[in-house]
């Protein structure tokens, strides 16, 4: 029974974390115009997180791995789609 309670506590903590992280991630996506960068003037083709960063932050700032995590989390909520190419490279659209 104790293991079930531990598991329920972990699930509650994850739920609370998502209550904060999803709106904050959406805020970042909107403020940085990430959807526009993905849309690419109407092409809307899969694009790497590093390519998105280059188009919104042209001076090489930003961490593509962190952006990839944000996009993956938002993809789990249906905001974006995740595409895996044959080279195991994660792409977003």
N, C-alpha and C positions, 0 to 999 in steps of 0.2 A: 504494500500500500504506500510505503514511503517513496518508492521509486516513481509511482504514478503522481504523487504530489510534487516531487522534484520536476518531473516532466511538465506538469501543468504550470508550475512556476516559470520554467524556461519559456514556455509558449506565451505566457502573459507578458514576460519581459520583451520578447520579440515583437509582440503585438503593439506594445507601447512604443518601442523604437520605431516601428513602421508608421505609427501615427504622426511622428515628427519627421521622419526622413522622406516620406513621399511628398508632402507639401513643400518641404525645403528643396527637394530635387526638382520639382516642377517649377519652383521659383527660379532656380538657376537656369533651367532650360529656356524659360521665357526671357529672362533678363539678357542672356547671351545669344538669343536668336538662333538657338541650335536647330530648331525645326526648319528655319530658312536655309541654314547651311546644309541640312540633309536634303531639302527639296531641290537645291542646285538649279535654280531657274527653270523649274518644271520637269527636270529629269527624274527626280525621286528614285534614284538607283541606290543600291547598298553602298555605304561609305564607311571607311574605317574611322575610329575615334580620333586617331592622329590627324586624319584629313579634315575632320570637322574642326579640330583645334586650329589647324593652319588657316582655315578660312575665317574663323572668328577672332583669333588672336595671332595675327601674322608675324609677330616678333618671336615666336617659338616659346612663349610662356605657356604654362598649363601642363597638366599631367594626363596623358592619354589613358593611362590605366585607371585613374580616378573617374574620368569621364565615362570610360567603358563600364565601370561598376554602376554609375548612376543610370546610364542608358539600359543596362541589363535589368536593373531593379525596376525601372519604369516599363520595360518590355514585359516584365512579369505581371504588370497591371494593365497591359494592353495599350499603353501610350505609344510605344514604338514596336517594330518587329525586329527580331534578331535573325540574321542570316549567317550560316556557317558555309564558307567556301570550301572547295576541295583541299586547299592547303591549310585547313583548320584555322583560318583567320576569321575572327568574328567581325561581322559587318552589321551596320544598322540602317534602317530606313523607316 
